[in-house]
Amino acid sequence: MSQSTADVTIHIDETLDHSRLTGVAGSLREVKGVVSVTSHEDKPHLMVIVYDPEQTTSSALLEVVTGQGYHAELIGL
């Protein structure tokens, strides 16, 4: 893993219960290069992902979420 990291915030349009939110976070954690995935119960639409940009991209992370059938977009790019 490189010395640099990047982060991205993903907004999920659907309201996910704890189980589904945990499932999405788990899928993101499986992506090579992902360092951490954070979400908060009071803001279930937002996930912050810290990752190694030499191993994955923000668009690949978004595809993990949308590939599960959810509508989502990257925030703050």
URDA-V513267 format. One record per pair of residues at least 24 apart in sequence whose C-alpha atoms are under 8 Angstrom apart, sorted by the first residue. I is the first residue (numbers start at 1). J is the second residue. D is the distance in Angstrom with one decimal. If there is no record, write none. Layout:
i: [I/I]
j: [J/J]
d: [D/D]
This chain:
i: [1/1/1/1/2/2/4/4/5/5/5/5/6/6/6/6/7/7/7/7/8/8/8/8/8/8/8/9/9/9/9/9/9/9/10/10/10/10/10/10/10/10/10/11/11/11/11/11/11/11/12/12/12/12/12/12/13/13/13/13/14/14/14/15/15/16/16/24/24/24/27/28/28/28/31/31/32]
j: [33/52/54/55/52/54/52/53/50/51/52/53/50/51/52/53/48/49/50/51/48/49/50/58/74/75/76/46/47/48/49/74/75/76/46/47/48/49/62/72/73/74/75/45/46/47/72/73/74/75/45/46/70/71/72/73/45/70/71/72/45/70/71/44/45/44/45/64/65/68/64/61/64/65/56/61/56]
d: [7.1/6.9/7.9/7.8/6.7/7.0/6.4/7.5/6.6/5.5/4.7/6.3/5.7/5.5/6.2/6.3/6.8/5.4/4.3/6.1/5.7/5.4/6.7/6.5/7.0/7.1/7.6/6.6/5.6/4.4/6.4/6.0/5.4/7.2/5.7/5.3/6.5/7.9/7.0/6.7/5.7/4.7/5.9/5.4/4.8/6.7/5.4/5.4/6.3/6.7/4.8/6.3/6.9/6.0/4.3/6.8/6.5/7.3/5.4/5.6/7.2/6.7/6.8/6.9/6.5/6.8/7.5/8.0/6.5/8.0/7.1/6.7/6.6/7.9/7.7/7.8/6.9]
